[in-house]
Amino acid sequence: MSDLSDHSDIGFAPGDEGEHSVGARVLGYVIGLALALLLTATSFFIAGTNLVWQPSIPVALIVLAIAQMGVHLVFFLHITTGPDNTNNVLALAFGLLIVFLVVGGSVWIMSHLNANMPPMDQIMRMQ
């Protein structure tokens, strides 16, 4: 029978937990840092240049932000699609749901408060 604890590095994603040496782990973190810095620099470059079509800048920044979130999830938080990471992915999805509910609810409340507030001249007359 084969020994299941003997893994080769061929089938592992950067965030997979396996038996890696310290050098391999540090290399993974350095690659993640380099990618995060590259994506950040690219975002600043796109936001401050005239080389990109102006209406496409928000879309490009959103794409770069999503790519950077992916880099952070894989290289630093070690979230992968492996069967042993199902709880991590579910916890992440639940956290995102809570964040979207809080942010969306706050924006919804602020927009309704703004729509239901009387104009400023009526407030001044009440005093």
Secondary structure, 3 states (H helix, E strand, C coil): CCCCCCCCHHHCCCCCCCCCCHHHHHHHHHHHHHHHHHHHHHHHHHHCCCCCCHHHHHHHHHHHHHHHHHHHHHHHCCCCCCHHHHHHHHHHHHHHHHHHHHHHHHHHHHHHHHHHCCCHHHHHHHC
